[in-house]
Amino acid sequence: MTRRGWVGDSLIVVVVLAAALMVLPAGGAAAPSQPRLCDVSSGRQFPRAEPGEVGLDPAALADAVAFAADRNRVNIQIFRRNCLVAEGPRNQETGNLAWNNWSIAKSVTSLVAGLAYDEGRLGLDDPIGKYLAPGLGDAAHRAITVRQLLTETSGLLSATVSEGASGVVQLDPDVVAQGLGMPFAYPPGSVFEYNQRAVDLLAAVVEIAAGEPFQDYAQRKLFGPLGIERSDYYWARDRSGHTYGFSFLLMPANDLSKLGLLLLGGGSWAGERIVSAEYLRMATTPSPRNPCYGFLFWLQAPGCESASLPAGIFWMSGLGMQNVFVVPNLDLVVVWTGAFGNRSGLGPIGTSQNTSELPHSFFRLLSRAIVDVVVPDLGPYVEPPLQDPDVSDYADASISLAIFGIGPAAYPGCTLFECLGLRLAPPAANWPPGCAIVVCTGTDPRTPGIKPG
């Protein structure tokens, strides 16, 4: 629903009133002589600042927020120098709801892998067979390296919809076995191809390396120190109990923002080192087979569609344009959730292929709000030409049939009812009350989300 002219958000009212009272030079708001820097907090309330305290023009900032809200962004949070400076008009309704952030989970899985790497438990160039149980998977699959899983160069056959659709209702018998049964489309390490099962394999390898359940390790080492409670979120598992590393992390936007601030801080949080700067440097460095991708993070680089975004930006990305954007050289974090919202002059296919229009247009507006440093104008969005869609990138019958134990991608002894000798739980057996694929709502105390008080 289009929303223009809203005035209910108290923060924006304060910003507009403050702008009206300020005596401004012709070029806009004057940057403070001593810009404010907020301390990150593990509490429930983010430290706040007025835009002018952190080098932002209030009116231009309000324009950027209004634009995003008009593009189906149901939650919008903008941070400068760790300070929350702007929110969307629906944030009070949506900020504490556990929302399906889809492939943002991939980047979170990368962070958890970084924790195991930092502890010396996980080697990036180790073959995954070093961690898997003896006899699980053939020699070729066991030779895939951790780095190849992190950079999406495993070589495994990929069809993103066929891989992901069964997880929506948790029909998958065992995503580890399913990944190890997937045929190779390319030699490992040779080609970038976005793959869901590869990240599920990564989560399983991290779990084995860490010596404790993946989600327990993530909670103890990553989420807990940030003040993200176990009851805040739900991360789905398959019917054998393996965490979906590639998706299905339902987490409130108010918690996602903490992950963004952790990244902005180079892996440190309130004086405590969470993830090493070394790992984050590798994770946000272009990988050899795709300069637009690091260790399950998207990057800005020459030749990428994202090259029209602010210099140095990297981000987490999920279906429907769920995003956590981090711009270290501007001390900026933007988090938003919603349902698509980009526009194309090339019809529905253009809307699905060319997804940079919305972030480009938003960051062009937001850059105009930055008055303490010179930010080059991004210019009008130039839409790239359409590419011929390849249906095989999205759907493959052999991947779908493998769930039933049928076809060349099926892992031996893995069917819809039993896998690797384990009787399987019913589909969606561990979904908590109030959760319906996209969001968790309701008053049941077992429903994930940030509770009042």
N, C-alpha and C positions, 0 to 999 in steps of 0.2 A: 504494500500500500504506500502511495506517495505521501510524504509528509513535508509540507513547506510552511514556514512561518510559525513554527512551534515556539512557545515561550515558557513552557512549564519547567524546564530544567533550571534549577536555581543557580548552578554554576555559570551558565551562559548569561543569565540575567546580571550576575555580579560582574562578569567580564565586560558586558556592554555598558553598564553603568560606570565602571571604572574607566573605560575608554572615553566615555563622554566627558568625564571630569578631568582627564589628563590634558595638558597643554603639549601638543605634539609638534615636532618639526615637520616640514613639508614631506620628508621622506618616510614618515611613519613613526612608530613608537621608538623612543630612545632606549637603547640597551642599558641595563643597569651597570654601574661602575664595578660592582662586585656581584656577579651572577650567583644566584642561589644554587646550591647543590644539596639535594635531599639524601638522607640515609635510607637505604632499603630496610624494610621491616618484615619480620615474619608474622606480624599481627594481621588482623583482618582489614585494617584501614590503611590505605596508601598515603604516604606523605604528599601533601598538595602544595601547589604554588600558583600564584597568579601568573598569567602568561608573561607580563612584563618583567617579572622577577627572573625569568630564565631566557630572556632574549627573544620573546615572541610577540608579535602584534596581535592584540585580542580580536580585532575585527576580521583579519585574514584567517586566523585560527578558527573562528566561528564559521566562516565560509567553508573551510575544509570539512568541518564536522557536519554541517548541513548537507554538503554534497554527498558525503558517505552515507548519511542517514537516508537520503533520497534514493540510494542505490541498494536497498535491501540489506543494509548492515544493521542487524538487530542489537549488536553491542559494539561500542567503539571506545577505545581507551588510548589516549595519547600521553606519552611521558617524555619530558625533557629533563636531562640531568637527574634522573631517578624520581622526579616529581610528577605526579598526575596533574596535568594542566587542562585536560578537556575530556568530556565524556559524551556519549550519544544520548538522545532523548529517552531511550528505553533501557538505559543501563540499570536503573533501580529494579526493573522487572526481570532482567535477564542475566545480570552479572553473577548471581549465585547458583544459577541452574546448571546442572551437569549436561553439557551439550556435546553431541558427537562431532568431534573435530577431525574425523576421518584420517587422512594421511599425515596430519601433524604428528600422529603416533610414531611415524617413521623417524622423525627427528628426535623425539623423546627416547626412542629405542637407541638411537645413536648416542645420546647423552649417557644412558645407562651403560652402554658398551664402553664409553670413555671412562666411566668410574672403574670398571674392571680392568681396563688398560692401565689406568693410573696406579692401581694396586699391584700391578705385575701379574695379574691373574689371566690376562688375555693378551695374546700376541697378534698384532694386526696381520702379519704375514704367515701366521700358523695355518696349516690346513685344518678345516673343521673336523676332520677325522681324529685329530688329536684329542678332541673333547667328546665326540660322540661315543656311545657304547659300542664295544666291539661287535662287528657283524651288521651294524645298522648302516645301510647304504652301501653302494658298490664303491670300488676304488676311485672311479672318476668323480663321483659326487663328493666323496670324502676328501678329495684333493682340492676342492674349492677353498679359497682362503677367506679369512675374516675380512680382509681389505676388499676383496671382490664383492662380498655381501654388502659392505658399507657403501661402495661406489656403484652399486647396481650393474656390475659387470660379471655376474655369476655365469652367464651363458645359458641359463635355464630358459626353456620355452616360456613365453609370457603372453598372457591374454588377460588384461587387467580386470575386465568385468567378470569373466568366467572364474578367475581366481578369487575375486572379492565377493561375488553375489552370495555364495554359499555361507559366507561368514555373517551376512546380515541376519540370518536366522540360526546361526551356529550349527549348521548341518555338517560341517567338516568333521570327519572322524579323528584325524591326527595330522595337523598341518606340517609337522616335521617329516613324517613318513610321506606325505603328499609331495613335499618339496624334494625329498630324496628320490621320489619316483618320477619326477618331471624330466622329460627328455631334454637334451641339450639342443639349443638352436644355434649356438656359436661356441667356439672354444672359450673357456673361462678367461676373463681378462681382456678379451679382444674387442668387445662391443658394449656400449651402454644400452641397456634396455630395462625400462621400469618394470619391476617384478615384485609381486606381493609375497609369494612364498619364500623368496630369498630373505626377506626381512623377518619372516616368521622363523626361518632357520637361525638367523642371527640372534633373535631373542632366546631361542633354546640353547644356543651355544653359550651365550652370556650367563644364562641360568646355571649351566653345568660348571662353567669356569668360576662363577661366584660361590658356588657351593650352597646356594639357598634358592628358594623359589624366586623367579624373576621379579614378580611384583613386590615381594617382601624386600628384596634387595633395593629396588627402585624407591620404595617408601623410606627405608632406613637411610639410604645414602644420598638421595636426591630430593624427594618430595618433603620428607619430614623436616630437614634443616630449613626449608623455605617457609614452613608453617602450613603446608598443604596436608591436611589430615586424610587418613585412609578412608574416612566416610565421605569425603568430598566428591570422589570420582568413582567410576566403574570402568574397568578395563576387561573386555570380554576375553573368554578362553574358548578353545575348541572343546569337543566332547571327550578328549583325553586329558584335558586340563592344561594344555599349552596356551600361553598368552599369544594373542594375535599381535605380533610386533608391528605389522604394517598399518593397523587401523583399529577402530572401535574403542578408542579411549574417550569416554564421555567425561569431560572435565569442565568446570565452570570457567568462564572468561576471566574472572578475578584471580584464578589460580594460573591460567595460561600467562597472564601478565607477569607473574613472578618468574616464570621461566624466561620470558623475554628480558627482564631486568637482570637475571643471572647471566645471560649471554652478553648483555651490554657491559656488565662488570667483568667480562673476561673469565668467568667461572668462579669469581669470588662473591661471597654474600655476607654482608655485615662483618667483614674482617676474617671470615672463615673461607678457606679454599674448598670448593665443592668439586669442580672439574678443573683439570689442569689447563693452563694457558696453552701448553704444547698440544694437547689433544684438540682444543677448540681451534687452534691455528690450522691444524691438519683438516679438521672437519669443515672449515670454511675456506679452504683453498681449492681452486678448480682441479678436478681430477683429470687424468690424461685422456680419458675417452669421452668426457663431456665437460667443457669449460664452464658450463652453467650449473654444475652440480658438484658438491663435495662429498662428505660422509652423511648422506641422507638429508642434506640441507640444500636449498636452491640458492644460487649466487648470481650476482651481477658480474658480467664479464663481456669484453668485446665479442661481437658476433651473436650474442644471446638476445632474445626478444626483450629481456629485462634490462638491456643496456641503456634504455631510456629512463631508468629509475635513478635515484640519487647514487652517487659514487660510493662504493664500499658496502652497499646494502646486502644483507643475506636474510633468509626467512624460512620459516616453517610453512607448509602449505597443505591444505586439505580440500577435499571435494566441496563444491559450492562456494569456494573462496573463503575458507577459514584460514586466517593468516596471523602469524606473529612476525612482524618486520623489525629488524634491528639495523640501525644505521650508526655504527660506532663513531664515525668522524663528525657526526652532528649531535651526538649524545641523545639519540632519539629512539624510542620504541613505540610502535603502533600495533595494537592488537584489535582485530575485529572478527566477528562471526556473523553469519547470515546465510542467505540463499542466493548465490550467484550475484547478478547485478551489473556485470560488464555488458557493453553494447558493441555491436558490430554493424558495419555497413554492408556486410557480405552474407547476411541471412543467418539462419540457425547454426549452420556449420561454422561460420566465422565466429559466432558467439562461443562455441565450444572449443575452437582451436586457438583463437587469439584472446588470451585471458589477461593480457597486460593493460588493456584500455582502462579498466577501473583503477588499478593502483597507479598507473601513469598519471591519469587525470587528477587523482586525489593528491599525489605527492607534488604535482605541479602547483596546486593550490596551497598545500602545506608549506612548500618551500618559500612561497611568498610571505609567509608569516615569520620566517626566521630573519631577524634584523641584526643580530650580533656578529654574523659571519656572512660572507658573500656566497650565495648558492646560485649557480647558473640556472637560468630558466630552462626547463626541460623541453619547452616548445610544444606545439600541438602533437597529439598522438598520430602517428603514421601507421596505419594498419598493414601488416605484411600480407602478401597474397595467400590465398588458400592453398593448402596441400591436398592432394588426393587422399581421402581417408582410406585406411587399410583396415578392413573389418577384422582381420586376423590379429591386429594389435589389441583388440578388445574381447573377442570371443573365440573360443576353441573348444570343439566338442570333446576332444580327448581329455581336456582338463576337467570338464563337467562330468564326464562318465567315470573318471578315476575315483570320484567320491563314492561311487557304488561298487568299486572294485573291478571295473570293466575297462578294457582297452590298454593301449601301450603306455599310458601315463600312470596306471594304477600300480601302487606298491604291493608286492606280494603279501598276501595275508591281511590286507587292509580293506574292509568292506564298510557298508553303512551301519553294521551292527557290532562289528568286532574289529580291532586293529592291534597287531603285534601281541595277540593273546589277551588283550584287555577288552572286557565288555564295556561298551560305550554308554555314557550318560545320554538321556534324551536330548534332542535339540533344544536350545535355549533354556536348559534346565537351571542355569545359574544367573539368569537375568533377574535383577532385583525388582521389587514392586515399583511401579510408576515409570519404568523405563520402556520406551517404545521406539527403538532404533535411533531416532534423531535426538531425543531429549528425555530427561528424567524429571518428572513433576509429581507433586502430591505431598501430603502431610505424613505419610508413613515414615516412622523413624529410620527404616531401612533404606529408604529412597536416597540415592546419592545426591549430594549438593551441599552447599555451604549453609548451615542452619542459622537462623536468626539468633543473635546474642552471642 
